[in-house]
Amino acid sequence: MISFVLFWILGGGGTAGTGASDVLAKNRNPTALVMLVPVTVMLITAVKTRNIYKAITIGIVLGTITGLLFNLLTFQNIISVKDGAPAGFLTDGISSMMATVTLVISVYGIMGVLNGAGVLDKVTNGILHSKMGRTVRGTEIAMMLGISFTTLIFGGVTSASMTTFGKVQNEIGKRVGLHPYRRSNLLDGFANSIVLVIPFLSVFVFIGALLSEGYDFVEPLSLTQISSGMIYCMVLFLVLLFSVITGWGRQYEGAEGKALSNSR
């Protein structure tokens, strides 16, 4: 909500470049709004089943069927052959994710070695026996610093950073009694907050700048311009920091995993 207000106040005010209105008129299609239906079904499935793989599969299948029924997609868009090579979003999606998949698999291998050598236990015990580990608030601050630093090391690739630090965060959170929801929210929340805004280190800033290139009617955006516009990430960090300091939304794990809000 805070980001919405800030985007409303700070956004806009510019002028459309030459040719922008033509591009809009040529590509706008209200029928495309039906694609929100598969997204809604996917989100509901994810919440109801707690199974992200099932939700994504249902979203892809339903989205593909919906796109075909409303002539928003063709079978060539899904899978085809172009210049003797496979094309379409199925093959393009696999190809674009291979680098991330390979990185994450490598991280799992590294984590296996570190875990077998007892390094992760030493890191966990070191945090818990430090001054920050003496209180729940201090432990959550250690979580914030740990996942933020790890995300910076991986250049903003959050899948790799959360895989790397997730085991440590889960363990120290478990030992102070934090509910799994609280542990996971702090993990992915801080991983996707202010550390992604830092220019020259965040892969998302580089991708954002690249996406603005190649158009005649707009000037390419610089890394600092992209970074300064990532208001949501900045606000998310402040909201989470407020939550850690004040204890707002903090829950503990009770019997049979029941969420408890009592203080400790």
C-alpha positions in Angstrom: 0.0 0.0 0.0 2.8 2.4 0.8 4.5 1.6 -2.5 1.2 2.2 -4.3 0.9 5.7 -2.9 4.5 6.5 -3.6 4.3 5.3 -7.2 1.1 7.4 -7.6 2.8 10.5 -6.3 6.2 10.1 -7.9 5.2 8.3 -11.1 4.0 9.9 -14.3 4.6 13.5 -15.3 6.6 12.6 -18.4 5.7 12.8 -22.1 5.3 10.0 -24.5 8.0 9.8 -27.2 7.4 9.8 -30.9 5.8 6.5 -32.0 4.7 5.4 -28.5 1.0 6.0 -29.1 1.3 3.9 -32.3 2.9 1.0 -30.5 0.1 1.2 -27.8 -2.7 1.3 -30.4 -1.2 -1.6 -32.3 -0.7 -3.9 -29.3 -3.5 -3.2 -26.8 -6.0 -5.9 -26.6 -8.6 -5.9 -23.7 -9.2 -9.6 -24.4 -5.8 -10.3 -22.8 -7.3 -9.5 -19.4 -8.8 -13.1 -19.4 -5.2 -14.3 -18.7 -5.7 -13.0 -15.2 -8.0 -16.0 -14.6 -5.2 -18.6 -14.8 -3.1 -16.5 -12.6 -5.9 -16.2 -10.0 -6.4 -20.0 -10.1 -2.7 -20.6 -9.7 -2.5 -18.4 -6.6 -5.6 -19.9 -5.0 -4.2 -23.4 -5.7 -0.8 -22.4 -4.1 -2.5 -21.1 -1.0 -5.0 -24.0 -0.6 -2.6 -26.9 -1.4 0.7 -25.4 -0.1 2.2 -27.1 -3.2 4.0 -24.6 -5.5 4.8 -27.2 -8.1 1.2 -28.3 -8.5 0.1 -24.6 -8.6 2.6 -23.7 -11.3 1.7 -26.7 -13.4 -2.0 -25.9 -13.2 -1.2 -22.3 -14.0 0.8 -23.2 -17.1 -1.7 -25.7 -18.4 -4.8 -23.5 -17.8 -3.0 -20.4 -19.1 -2.1 -22.2 -22.3 -5.6 -23.5 -22.8 -7.1 -20.0 -22.1 -4.7 -18.4 -24.5 -5.6 -20.8 -27.3 -9.3 -20.5 -26.7 -9.2 -16.7 -26.9 -6.7 -16.6 -29.9 -4.1 -15.0 -27.7 -1.7 -17.8 -28.4 -1.1 -20.2 -31.3 0.5 -23.6 -31.3 3.6 -22.0 -32.8 3.9 -19.8 -29.7 3.9 -22.9 -27.6 6.3 -25.1 -29.5 7.5 -25.1 -33.0 10.7 -25.3 -35.2 12.4 -22.2 -36.5 15.5 -22.3 -38.7 15.9 -25.9 -37.7 15.9 -25.2 -34.0 13.1 -25.7 -31.5 11.1 -22.5 -30.6 8.1 -21.5 -28.5 7.7 -20.6 -24.9 8.2 -24.2 -23.7 11.7 -24.5 -25.1 12.5 -20.9 -24.5 11.5 -21.2 -20.9 13.6 -24.2 -20.3 16.6 -22.6 -22.1 16.3 -19.4 -20.1 16.2 -21.2 -16.8 19.1 -23.6 -17.4 21.7 -21.2 -16.0 19.7 -20.7 -12.8 19.0 -24.4 -12.5 22.7 -25.2 -12.9 23.7 -22.6 -10.4 21.2 -23.9 -7.8 22.3 -27.5 -8.3 25.9 -26.4 -7.8 24.8 -24.6 -4.6 23.2 -27.7 -3.3 26.4 -29.6 -3.9 28.4 -26.9 -2.1 25.9 -26.9 0.8 26.2 -30.7 1.0 29.9 -30.5 1.4 29.7 -27.7 4.0 27.0 -29.5 5.9 29.1 -32.7 5.9 32.1 -30.8 7.2 30.1 -29.3 10.0 30.5 -25.7 8.7 26.8 -24.9 8.7 26.5 -26.1 12.3 29.4 -23.9 13.4 27.9 -20.9 11.6 24.5 -21.6 13.3 26.0 -22.1 16.7 28.2 -19.0 16.2 25.1 -16.8 15.5 23.1 -18.3 18.4 26.0 -17.8 20.9 26.7 -14.2 19.8 25.2 -11.2 21.4 22.5 -11.0 18.8 21.5 -14.6 19.4 20.6 -13.9 23.0 17.2 -12.5 22.1 14.6 -13.3 19.5 14.9 -9.8 18.1 18.7 -10.1 17.8 18.3 -13.5 16.1 16.0 -11.9 13.5 18.5 -9.1 12.9 21.1 -11.8 12.3 18.7 -13.5 9.8 18.4 -10.1 8.0 22.1 -9.5 7.8 22.8 -13.1 6.8 20.4 -13.4 3.9 21.2 -9.9 2.7 24.9 -10.5 2.6 24.4 -13.9 0.9 22.2 -12.3 -1.7 24.8 -9.6 -2.4 27.4 -12.4 -2.9 25.3 -14.0 -5.5 24.6 -10.7 -7.3 20.9 -10.7 -6.4 20.1 -14.2 -7.6 17.7 -14.9 -4.8 17.1 -18.6 -5.6 20.7 -19.3 -4.9 21.0 -17.1 -1.9 17.9 -18.5 -0.2 19.1 -22.0 -0.9 22.5 -21.2 0.6 21.4 -19.3 3.8 18.0 -20.9 4.1 19.3 -23.9 6.1 21.1 -21.7 8.6 18.1 -19.3 8.9 15.7 -22.2 9.4 17.9 -23.7 12.1 18.5 -20.6 14.2 14.8 -19.6 13.9 13.8 -23.1 15.0 16.1 -22.9 18.0 14.5 -19.7 19.3 11.0 -21.0 18.6 10.0 -18.9 15.7 7.2 -20.2 13.6 8.1 -21.6 10.1 6.0 -18.9 8.5 8.0 -16.2 10.2 11.3 -17.8 9.3 10.3 -18.1 5.6 8.8 -14.6 5.4 12.0 -13.0 6.8 14.1 -15.1 4.4 12.4 -14.3 1.1 11.3 -10.9 2.3 14.8 -9.5 3.0 16.3 -11.4 0.1 14.0 -9.5 -2.3 14.2 -6.1 -0.6 16.9 -3.4 -0.5 19.8 -5.7 -1.6 18.2 -5.9 -5.1 18.3 -2.2 -5.4 22.1 -1.8 -5.3 23.4 -0.8 -8.8 26.3 -2.8 -10.3 25.6 -5.7 -7.9 22.0 -6.7 -8.5 21.2 -8.8 -11.6 17.7 -7.3 -11.6 19.0 -3.8 -12.1 21.1 -5.0 -15.1 18.1 -6.8 -16.6 15.9 -3.8 -16.1 18.4 -1.6 -17.9 18.7 -4.0 -20.8 14.9 -4.2 -21.2 14.8 -0.5 -21.9 17.2 -0.7 -24.8 16.4 -1.1 -28.5 13.4 1.3 -28.8 13.3 4.4 -30.9 10.7 6.3 -28.9 12.4 6.1 -25.5 15.9 6.6 -24.2 17.6 3.6 -22.5 17.6 3.8 -18.7 20.8 3.8 -16.7 21.5 1.5 -13.8 21.0 4.2 -11.3 17.6 5.2 -12.8 16.4 1.6 -12.6 17.7 1.4 -9.0 16.0 4.6 -7.9 12.7 3.4 -9.3 12.6 0.1 -7.3 10.4 1.7 -4.6 8.7 -1.5 -3.6 12.0 -3.2 -2.6 13.0 -0.2 -0.5 9.7 0.0 1.3 9.6 -3.8 1.8 12.9 -3.5 3.7 11.7 -0.8 5.9 8.4 -2.6 6.7 10.3 -5.8 7.5 12.8 -3.9 9.6 10.0 -2.3 11.5 8.5 -5.8 12.1 11.8 -7.1 13.4 12.4 -4.2 15.8 8.9 -4.0 17.2 7.9 -7.6 17.0 4.9 -6.9 14.8 3.6 -10.1 13.2 6.1 -12.3 15.1 4.8 -15.7 15.7 6.1 -18.7 17.6 5.8 -22.4 17.0 3.4 -24.1 19.4 2.3 -27.7 19.7 1.8 -29.5 16.4 3.1 -26.4 14.6 0.3 -24.1 15.8 1.2 -20.5 15.5 1.4 -18.6 18.8 1.7 -14.8 19.1 2.8 -14.7 22.8 6.1 -13.0 23.5 9.2 -14.7 24.8 
